[in-house]
Every structure is written in structure tokens, then in C-alpha cells.
């Protein structure tokens, strides 16, 4: 039993110290910039103002002048560790593991960049359709 506990602590520390949790303030900032950029496009093309906020619970964003909501990529709002590791992480750090947008690894950055590109293409298609 003691070996399991020691192994778990060592694994969690390795994960926390860079093997898995790569997030930093700058990574989080990059993901938030992408979320705001995609959200601004979504709000603008629907005529609902500007990006206002995101809901982690529902994994969507909303605009400041409307009632529509737009889904975010689901990885954005999920915790980066499997739920079976939460207790160990919380014991070591005193808090739950970060959400995807807080950790903002390369995979999520690429996913959000693709999501923003999709919104750009929707905006272009809307302009072409409405300006005919």
C-alpha cells in the first residue's frame, strides 16, 4: 500500500512539474485571446455586439447585446487531468487541476486556432451572401 502511495505522489509530481501540465500565464493568455477573437467574430456576424464572457459550466460564450450563445471546443472547459487524479493533485497543490484554457497546451492552441479560422470563414461567407 505504501508503495502505491509513493508511486502516486511521484507520478503526480512529475505531471505537475512539466510532463503534463505545461500551462503558464502566457499560455493561458494566448488561449483567452483566441477565445475572444472567435467570440468577437461570432457576435459581430450575428449582430449581437461584442464578445462578453465565456461560461465554463456550459462551455459557451455570449455576446454583450443578444441572447445567442456559441459553443467553445469542449477541451477548453474540461479539466486537464482525469477525475481519478483530482484528489492527488488537490492534495499536493491545494487546488483542482486547471481547465484546458488555463493549461493551454499546443494541442488546444491548434484546436482554438482552427475554431477561429472556422469563424473567419463563416464571416466571409456571410459577407458574400449578404452583399449579393
C-alpha positions in Angstrom: 0.0 0.0 0.0 2.8 2.4 0.9 4.5 1.7 -2.5 1.3 2.7 -4.3 1.1 6.0 -2.4 4.7 6.8 -3.0 4.3 5.9 -6.7 1.2 8.0 -7.0 2.9 11.0 -5.4 5.9 10.7 -7.6 3.8 10.4 -10.7 1.6 13.4 -9.8 4.7 15.5 -9.1 6.2 14.6 -12.5 2.9 15.5 -14.1 2.7 18.8 -12.3 6.4 19.7 -12.9 6.0 19.7 -16.7 5.3 16.2 -18.0 1.7 17.1 -18.5 0.8 20.5 -17.1 2.6 22.9 -19.4 0.5 25.9 -18.7 1.7 29.3 -17.7 0.3 32.8 -17.7 1.4 33.3 -21.3 -0.2 30.1 -22.5 -3.5 31.0 -20.7 -3.3 34.5 -22.2 -2.9 33.0 -25.8 -5.9 30.7 -25.4 -8.0 33.6 -24.0 -7.0 35.8 -26.9 -8.2 33.1 -29.3 -11.5 32.6 -27.5 -12.1 36.4 -27.5 -11.2 36.6 -31.2 -13.5 33.8 -32.2 -16.2 35.1 -29.9 -15.9 38.6 -31.4 -16.4 37.3 -34.9 -19.4 35.2 -33.8 -21.0 38.1 -32.1 -20.3 40.5 -34.9 -21.8 38.3 -37.7 -24.9 37.7 -35.7 -25.4 41.4 -34.9 -25.2 40.8 -31.1 -22.5 43.2 -30.3 -19.1 42.1 -29.0 -17.7 39.2 -27.0 -18.8 39.5 -23.4 -17.9 36.4 -21.5 -17.5 32.6 -21.5 -19.3 30.1 -19.4 -17.1 27.2 -18.2 -20.1 25.3 -16.9 -21.8 25.3 -20.3 -18.7 25.7 -22.4 -20.1 28.5 -24.5 -19.5 32.2 -25.0 -22.0 35.0 -25.0 -22.2 38.5 -26.5 -23.0 41.8 -24.8 -26.0 42.6 -26.9 -28.0 39.5 -27.5 -29.2 36.2 -26.3 -27.4 33.7 -28.5 -24.6 31.5 -27.2 -21.8 29.9 -29.2 -20.2 26.7 -28.2 -16.5 26.5 -27.5 -14.4 23.5 -28.3 -15.1 21.1 -25.4 -11.4 20.7 -24.4 -11.4 24.4 -23.4 -13.7 23.8 -20.4 -12.5 20.3 -19.3 -10.0 19.8 -16.5 -6.6 18.6 -17.8 -6.4 15.6 -15.6 -8.7 12.7 -15.5 -11.1 12.8 -12.5 -9.3 9.8 -10.9 -6.2 12.1 -10.4 -8.1 15.1 -9.0 -7.7 14.1 -5.3 -4.0 13.5 -5.6 -3.5 16.8 -7.4 -5.6 18.7 -4.9 -3.7 17.1 -2.0 -0.3 18.2 -3.5 -1.3 21.6 -4.7 -4.3 22.6 -2.6 -6.5 23.2 -5.7 -8.1 21.3 -8.5 -6.3 20.7 -11.8 -6.6 23.6 -14.3 -9.1 23.8 -17.1 -7.9 23.3 -20.6 -7.8 27.0 -21.4 -5.8 27.6 -18.3 -3.2 25.0 -19.2 -3.5 25.8 -22.9 -1.1 23.2 -24.4 -0.1 23.2 -28.1 -3.0 20.8 -29.0 -5.6 23.1 -27.5 -4.0 26.2 -29.1 -4.1 24.5 -32.5 -7.8 23.5 -31.9 -8.7 27.1 -30.9 -6.8 28.5 -33.9 -8.8 26.1 -36.2 -12.0 27.2 -34.4 -11.2 30.9 -35.0 -10.4 30.1 -38.7 -13.8 28.5 -39.0 -15.4 31.6 -37.6 -13.4 33.7 -40.1 -14.7 31.6 -43.0 -18.3 31.9 -41.6 -17.8 35.7 -41.5 -16.5 35.7 -45.1 -19.4 33.5 -46.3 -21.9 35.8 -44.5 -20.5 38.9 -46.1 -20.6 37.3 -49.6 -24.1 36.1 -49.1 -25.5 39.4 -47.6 -23.7 41.6 -50.2 -25.0 39.9 -53.3 
